[in-house]
Amino acid sequence: GASAAPVAVRASRLSPVAGAEGVPPGARVVHFIRHAEGTHNKARTEAGTDEEYSNWAWLDARLTDTGEAQAAALGPELLLEANRVEVVLVSPLSRAIHTGLLAF
């Protein structure tokens, strides 16, 4: 079979001022975005303990209303790069999928 060509990887933080203009031609920009606030995050904050994270009921926790607002607020920030987005990958958990749908 065919083998893939080697890929050179260089990671750096883009200056918000430089924006898309700071990306060298042919480079790919990867955004790593954590899911917005989930019900498990809110429960932990309210309980003041990490005990909630060991509860299997929180494994596929949904976004809170605040989390939905956080994810939707990402949209305008990402619009500057929107024409350059080629792929969006998310985990199979509901909170990650919902964050991705609202942000993009």
C-alpha positions as CSV (number, residue, x, y, z in Angstrom):
1,G,0.0,0.0,0.0
2,A,0.9,3.6,-0.3
3,S,2.6,5.3,2.7
4,A,1.8,8.8,3.9
5,A,4.3,11.5,3.4
6,P,6.0,12.7,6.6
7,V,4.4,15.7,8.3
8,A,6.4,18.4,10.0
9,V,4.7,19.6,13.2
10,R,5.4,22.9,14.8
11,A,3.1,24.3,17.5
12,S,2.9,27.9,18.5
13,R,0.4,30.3,19.9
14,L,-1.0,32.8,17.5
15,S,-1.1,36.4,18.5
16,P,-4.8,37.6,18.7
17,V,-3.6,40.7,16.9
18,A,-2.0,38.8,14.0
19,G,-5.0,36.5,13.6
20,A,-5.2,34.6,10.3
21,E,-2.6,36.9,8.8
22,G,0.0,35.4,11.1
23,V,-0.4,31.9,9.6
24,P,2.2,30.9,7.1
25,P,1.0,29.8,3.7
26,G,0.1,26.1,3.6
27,A,0.0,25.9,7.4
28,R,-3.0,24.3,9.2
29,V,-4.4,25.9,12.3
30,V,-5.7,23.5,15.0
31,H,-8.0,24.9,17.7
32,F,-8.3,22.8,20.9
33,I,-11.6,23.8,22.6
34,R,-12.8,22.3,25.8
35,H,-16.5,21.6,26.2
36,A,-18.5,24.3,27.8
37,E,-20.0,24.1,31.4
38,G,-21.7,20.7,31.9
39,T,-24.1,19.7,34.6
40,H,-21.3,17.7,36.2
41,N,-19.2,20.9,36.4
42,K,-22.0,22.8,38.1
43,A,-22.7,19.9,40.5
44,R,-19.0,19.9,41.5
45,T,-18.9,23.6,42.1
46,E,-22.1,23.5,44.2
47,A,-20.9,20.5,46.2
48,G,-17.4,21.9,46.6
49,T,-15.9,18.4,46.1
50,D,-14.6,16.2,43.3
51,E,-16.9,13.4,44.6
52,E,-19.4,14.2,41.9
53,Y,-16.9,13.2,39.2
54,S,-16.8,9.6,40.4
55,N,-20.6,9.3,39.9
56,W,-21.3,7.3,36.7
57,A,-24.5,9.4,36.1
58,W,-22.2,12.3,35.1
59,L,-20.3,10.3,32.4
60,D,-22.4,11.8,29.6
61,A,-23.5,15.0,31.4
62,R,-25.3,17.6,29.3
63,L,-24.5,21.3,29.0
64,T,-26.1,23.7,31.5
65,D,-27.8,26.9,30.3
66,T,-24.6,28.7,31.1
67,G,-22.7,26.1,29.0
68,E,-24.9,26.7,26.1
69,A,-24.3,30.4,26.3
70,Q,-20.5,29.9,26.5
71,A,-20.5,27.6,23.5
72,A,-22.7,30.0,21.4
73,A,-20.4,32.9,22.4
74,L,-17.5,31.1,20.8
75,G,-19.1,31.4,17.4
76,P,-18.3,35.1,16.8
77,E,-14.7,34.6,17.9
78,L,-14.3,31.7,15.5
79,L,-15.9,33.6,12.5
80,L,-12.6,35.1,11.7
81,E,-11.3,31.6,11.0
82,A,-14.6,30.1,9.7
83,N,-13.7,30.1,6.1
84,R,-10.6,28.1,7.0
85,V,-12.2,25.4,9.1
86,E,-12.0,22.2,7.3
87,V,-12.8,19.6,10.0
88,V,-14.4,19.7,13.4
89,L,-13.6,16.7,15.7
90,V,-15.4,16.2,19.0
91,S,-15.6,13.4,21.5
92,P,-18.8,11.3,21.4
93,L,-20.0,12.7,24.7
94,S,-23.1,14.9,24.5
95,R,-21.5,17.9,26.1
96,A,-18.7,18.0,23.5
97,I,-21.1,17.4,20.5
98,H,-23.4,20.2,21.8
99,T,-20.5,22.6,22.3
100,G,-19.3,21.9,18.8
101,L,-22.7,22.4,17.2
102,L,-23.3,25.7,19.0
103,A,-19.8,27.0,18.4
104,F,-19.5,26.1,14.7
